[in-house]
Amino acid sequence: MKHKIFFFIALTVFSTSCKEEVLPKPKAMLRLEYPVANYQTADAGCVYTFDQNSLSNIKENKDCSLVLDYPIMKGSIYLTYKPVQGNLDTLLVDAQKLSYEHVVKADNIVEQPFINKEDGVYGMFYEVSGNAASQSQFYVTDSTNHFVTGSLYFYAKPNYDSILPAAMYLQNDIRKIMESLRWKD
């Protein structure tokens, strides 16, 4: 009987003492790095041009509306063109309304006005933070003839923490689009 107890204790000590100590993993952040943006002038045969990131592919739609697809980031910037025909107020209200439809899921929406008097480009950039469907919205116009709206969407369900690096990268591209946009006429 003593041998059985001694054997049982020895077996328990040896089986538990050989394991390594379990330590919790330290908190870490996902590190996503994207290449430095390389821009070239995009001319899709429309009444406007802009600088396009070489990581994106242009998909042309009808009426000078475009989709800039970023496969590496699984996201797209949708550009919609509308001519101004005495309806500038309606176009502005619709663009602002579209941006504020995300207020239900957004933590915050920051408006950043854009003015380029030299080239006649005026607009607004909306930075949306939180689990909203779109992380950025914008519009630009010359106030008399042309109106372009843009929206950033990802292919996945919005999880702000997960898409933040890609959203920040693409927000810089949107700002570059706004800054480089030129009307042809």
BAKE-145006 format. One record per residue (C-alpha): residue number from 1; residue in three letters; x, y negated, z. Coordinates in Angstrom, 2 decimals, decimal comma. Each point is the difference from the previous one (the first is absolute). Layout:
+-----+-----+---------+---------+---------+
!   n ! res !    east !   north !      up !
+-----+-----+---------+---------+---------+
! NUM ! ALA !       X !       Y !       Z !
...
+-----+-----+---------+---------+---------+
This chain:
+-----+-----+---------+---------+---------+
!   n ! res !    east !   north !      up !
+-----+-----+---------+---------+---------+
!   1 ! MET !    0,00 !    0,00 !    0,00 !
!   2 ! LYS !    2,90 !   -2,34 !    0,84 !
!   3 ! HIS !    1,50 !    0,65 !   -3,40 !
!   4 ! LYS !   -3,25 !   -0,89 !   -1,72 !
!   5 ! ILE !   -0,31 !   -3,30 !    1,88 !
!   6 ! PHE !    3,67 !   -0,82 !   -0,60 !
!   7 ! PHE !   -0,39 !    0,85 !   -3,71 !
!   8 ! PHE !   -3,16 !   -2,18 !   -0,27 !
!   9 ! ILE !    1,72 !   -2,99 !    1,70 !
!  10 ! ALA !    3,12 !    0,39 !   -2,14 !
!  11 ! LEU !   -2,12 !    0,23 !   -3,18 !
!  12 ! THR !   -1,93 !   -3,16 !    0,97 !
!  13 ! VAL !    3,15 !   -1,97 !    0,83 !
!  14 ! PHE !    1,77 !    1,00 !   -3,22 !
!  15 ! SER !   -3,01 !   -0,61 !   -2,23 !
!  16 ! THR !   -0,69 !   -3,49 !    1,35 !
!  17 ! SER !    3,56 !   -1,18 !    0,53 !
!  18 ! CYS !    1,12 !    0,49 !   -3,61 !
!  19 ! LYS !   -2,42 !   -2,55 !   -1,46 !
!  20 ! GLU !    1,14 !   -3,49 !   -0,83 !
!  21 ! GLU !   -1,56 !   -2,85 !    1,86 !
!  22 ! VAL !   -2,97 !   -1,47 !   -1,87 !
!  23 ! LEU !    0,28 !   -3,75 !   -0,47 !
!  24 ! PRO !   -2,62 !   -2,29 !   -1,53 !
!  25 ! LYS !    0,94 !   -1,57 !   -3,33 !
!  26 ! PRO !    0,66 !   -3,74 !    0,08 !
!  27 ! LYS !   -2,49 !   -2,31 !   -1,68 !
!  28 ! ALA !    0,93 !   -0,73 !   -3,59 !
!  29 ! MET !   -1,30 !   -1,98 !   -2,93 !
!  30 ! LEU !   -0,32 !    1,26 !   -3,55 !
!  31 ! ARG !    2,66 !   -1,66 !   -2,10 !
!  32 ! LEU !   -1,06 !   -0,73 !   -3,53 !
!  33 ! GLU !    2,34 !   -1,86 !   -2,29 !
!  34 ! TYR !   -0,94 !   -1,25 !   -3,43 !
!  35 ! PRO !    2,39 !   -1,22 !   -2,69 !
!  36 ! VAL !    0,65 !   -3,69 !   -0,45 !
!  37 ! ALA !   -2,65 !   -1,47 !   -2,27 !
!  38 ! ASN !    1,03 !   -0,60 !   -3,60 !
!  39 ! TYR !   -2,40 !   -2,31 !   -1,86 !
!  40 ! GLN !   -0,67 !   -0,51 !   -3,69 !
!  41 ! THR !   -2,61 !   -2,11 !   -1,76 !
!  42 ! ALA !   -3,17 !    1,98 !   -0,71 !
!  43 ! ASP !   -1,95 !   -1,07 !   -3,04 !
!  44 ! ALA !   -3,02 !    2,20 !   -0,58 !
!  45 ! GLY !   -1,35 !   -2,18 !   -2,80 !
!  46 ! CYS !   -2,19 !   -2,00 !    2,38 !
!  47 ! VAL !   -0,33 !   -3,71 !    0,69 !
!  48 ! TYR !    2,47 !    0,31 !    2,88 !
!  49 ! THR !    3,43 !    1,48 !    0,70 !
!  50 ! PHE !    1,73 !    0,85 !    3,28 !
!  51 ! ASP !    3,07 !    1,74 !    1,33 !
!  52 ! GLN !   -0,50 !    3,73 !    0,52 !
!  53 ! ASN !    2,02 !    2,30 !    2,26 !
!  54 ! SER !    1,74 !    2,73 !   -2,03 !
!  55 ! LEU !   -1,35 !    2,60 !    2,48 !
!  56 ! SER !   -3,53 !   -0,65 !   -1,26 !
!  57 ! ASN !   -1,77 !    1,18 !   -3,13 !
!  58 ! ILE !   -2,57 !   -2,22 !   -1,68 !
!  59 ! LYS !   -3,30 !    1,57 !   -0,93 !
!  60 ! GLU !   -1,97 !   -2,34 !   -2,21 !
!  61 ! ASN !   -3,74 !   -0,28 !    0,35 !
!  62 ! LYS !   -2,40 !   -2,06 !   -2,04 !
!  63 ! ASP !   -0,20 !   -3,80 !    0,16 !
!  64 ! CYS !    3,58 !   -0,51 !    1,28 !
!  65 ! SER !   -0,65 !    1,86 !    3,25 !
!  66 ! LEU !    3,01 !    2,12 !    0,95 !
!  67 ! VAL !    1,07 !    2,62 !    2,51 !
!  68 ! LEU !    3,59 !    0,01 !    1,24 !
!  69 ! ASP !    0,52 !    3,57 !    1,16 !
!  70 ! TYR !    2,78 !    0,82 !    2,48 !
!  71 ! PRO !    0,24 !    3,82 !   -0,02 !
!  72 ! ILE !    2,93 !    0,08 !    2,47 !
!  73 ! MET !   -2,16 !   -1,81 !    2,60 !
!  74 ! LYS !   -3,31 !    1,53 !   -1,01 !
!  75 ! GLY !   -1,60 !   -3,38 !   -0,40 !
!  76 ! SER !   -1,24 !   -2,45 !   -2,62 !
!  77 ! ILE !   -0,51 !   -3,70 !   -0,45 !
!  78 ! TYR !   -3,20 !   -0,70 !   -1,94 !
!  79 ! LEU !   -0,09 !   -3,25 !   -2,00 !
!  80 ! THR !   -3,31 !   -1,28 !   -1,34 !
!  81 ! TYR !   -0,21 !   -2,88 !   -2,46 !
!  82 ! LYS !   -3,08 !   -2,19 !   -0,49 !
!  83 ! PRO !   -0,31 !   -3,12 !   -2,11 !
!  84 ! VAL !   -1,22 !   -3,12 !    1,78 !
!  85 ! GLN !   -3,13 !   -1,23 !   -1,77 !
!  86 ! GLY !   -1,44 !   -2,53 !    2,43 !
!  87 ! ASN !   -0,19 !    2,74 !    2,63 !
!  88 ! LEU !    3,16 !   -0,72 !    2,04 !
!  89 ! ASP !   -1,97 !   -0,37 !    3,26 !
!  90 ! THR !   -1,63 !    3,40 !   -0,51 !
!  91 ! LEU !    3,34 !    1,65 !   -0,81 !
!  92 ! LEU !    1,61 !   -1,53 !    3,11 !
!  93 ! VAL !   -2,85 !    1,10 !    2,26 !
!  94 ! ASP !    0,08 !    3,53 !   -1,45 !
!  95 ! ALA !    3,79 !    0,27 !    0,51 !
!  96 ! GLN !   -0,23 !   -1,24 !    3,59 !
!  97 ! LYS !   -2,96 !    2,25 !    0,71 !
!  98 ! LEU !    1,90 !    3,02 !   -1,35 !
!  99 ! SER !    2,90 !   -0,76 !    2,33 !
! 100 ! TYR !   -2,21 !   -0,34 !    3,05 !
! 101 ! GLU !   -1,92 !    3,23 !   -0,68 !
! 102 ! HIS !    2,97 !    1,69 !    1,68 !
! 103 ! VAL !   -0,55 !   -1,89 !    3,27 !
! 104 ! VAL !   -1,95 !    2,98 !    1,42 !
! 105 ! LYS !    3,11 !    2,24 !    0,06 !
! 106 ! ALA !    2,70 !   -2,69 !    0,01 !
! 107 ! ASP !    1,73 !   -1,17 !    3,15 !
! 108 ! ASN !    0,83 !   -3,35 !   -1,58 !
! 109 ! ILE !   -0,15 !   -1,81 !   -3,35 !
! 110 ! VAL !    2,53 !   -2,76 !   -0,59 !
! 111 ! GLU !   -0,60 !   -2,51 !   -2,81 !
! 112 ! GLN !    3,02 !   -1,48 !   -1,74 !
! 113 ! PRO !   -0,72 !   -2,72 !   -2,61 !
! 114 ! PHE !    2,09 !   -0,06 !   -3,18 !
! 115 ! ILE !    0,62 !   -3,12 !   -2,10 !
! 116 ! ASN !    2,19 !   -0,27 !   -3,11 !
! 117 ! LYS !   -0,86 !   -3,40 !   -1,50 !
! 118 ! GLU !    2,68 !    0,17 !   -2,71 !
! 119 ! ASP !   -1,54 !    3,08 !   -1,63 !
! 120 ! GLY !   -3,62 !   -0,63 !    1,03 !
! 121 ! VAL !   -0,37 !    3,06 !    2,22 !
! 122 ! TYR !   -1,99 !   -0,29 !    3,22 !
! 123 ! GLY !   -1,22 !    2,75 !    2,25 !
! 124 ! MET !   -0,23 !    1,79 !    3,31 !
! 125 ! PHE !    1,73 !    3,07 !    1,38 !
! 126 ! TYR !   -1,79 !    2,07 !    2,66 !
! 127 ! GLU !    2,13 !    2,26 !    2,18 !
! 128 ! VAL !   -2,20 !    2,63 !    1,65 !
! 129 ! SER !    1,30 !    1,88 !    3,04 !
! 130 ! GLY !   -1,67 !    3,06 !    1,45 !
! 131 ! ASN !   -1,65 !    3,08 !   -1,49 !
! 132 ! ALA !   -1,77 !   -1,88 !   -2,80 !
! 133 ! ALA !   -0,37 !    1,49 !   -3,48 !
! 134 ! SER !    2,13 !   -2,75 !   -1,55 !
! 135 ! GLN !    3,06 !   -1,49 !    1,68 !
! 136 ! SER !    0,22 !   -3,05 !   -2,25 !
! 137 ! GLN !   -2,29 !   -2,06 !   -2,19 !
! 138 ! PHE !    0,70 !   -3,12 !   -2,03 !
! 139 ! TYR !   -1,32 !   -2,27 !   -2,69 !
! 140 ! VAL !    1,61 !   -2,55 !   -2,31 !
! 141 ! THR !   -1,57 !   -2,48 !   -2,38 !
! 142 ! ASP !    0,79 !   -3,06 !   -2,07 !
! 143 ! SER !   -3,38 !   -1,43 !    1,13 !
! 144 ! THR !   -1,23 !   -0,56 !   -3,54 !
! 145 ! ASN !    0,39 !    3,07 !   -2,24 !
! 146 ! HIS !    1,44 !    3,06 !    1,75 !
! 147 ! PHE !   -0,59 !    2,02 !    3,18 !
! 148 ! VAL !    1,92 !    3,13 !    1,12 !
! 149 ! THR !   -0,74 !    2,02 !    3,12 !
! 150 ! GLY !    2,17 !    2,76 !    1,39 !
! 151 ! SER !   -0,35 !    2,76 !    2,58 !
! 152 ! LEU !    2,41 !    2,54 !    1,46 !
! 153 ! TYR !   -1,31 !    3,52 !    0,61 !
! 154 ! PHE !    1,68 !    3,26 !    1,00 !
! 155 ! TYR !   -1,07 !    3,48 !   -1,12 !
! 156 ! ALA !   -0,43 !    1,17 !    3,59 !
! 157 ! LYS !   -2,31 !   -0,76 !    2,90 !
! 158 ! PRO !    1,32 !   -3,19 !    1,60 !
! 159 ! ASN !    2,19 !    0,58 !    3,04 !
! 160 ! TYR !    1,71 !   -3,33 !    0,60 !
! 161 ! ASP !    3,04 !    1,40 !    1,83 !
! 162 ! SER !    0,72 !    2,52 !   -2,75 !
! 163 ! ILE !   -0,39 !   -2,31 !   -3,00 !
! 164 ! LEU !    1,56 !   -3,11 !    1,55 !
! 165 ! PRO !    3,45 !    0,30 !   -1,69 !
! 166 ! ALA !   -1,55 !    0,50 !   -3,44 !
! 167 ! ALA !   -2,59 !   -2,73 !    0,65 !
! 168 ! MET !    2,71 !   -2,50 !    0,93 !
! 169 ! TYR !    2,02 !    0,89 !   -3,11 !
! 170 ! LEU !   -3,03 !   -0,41 !   -2,26 !
! 171 ! GLN !   -1,04 !   -3,25 !    1,69 !
! 172 ! ASN !    3,36 !   -1,40 !   -1,10 !
! 173 ! ASP !   -0,82 !    1,13 !   -3,54 !
! 174 ! ILE !   -3,38 !   -1,73 !    0,20 !
! 175 ! ARG !    1,69 !   -3,22 !    1,10 !
! 176 ! LYS !    2,41 !    0,36 !   -2,94 !
! 177 ! ILE !   -2,96 !    0,48 !   -2,37 !
! 178 ! MET !   -1,62 !   -3,16 !    1,36 !
! 179 ! GLU !    3,23 !   -2,02 !   -0,21 !
! 180 ! SER !    0,87 !    1,14 !   -3,53 !
! 181 ! LEU !   -3,49 !   -0,03 !   -1,55 !
! 182 ! ARG !   -0,22 !   -2,32 !   -3,03 !
! 183 ! TRP !   -2,94 !   -0,86 !   -2,22 !
! 184 ! LYS !    0,72 !    0,29 !   -3,72 !
! 185 ! ASP !   -2,13 !   -2,89 !   -1,24 !
+-----+-----+---------+---------+---------+
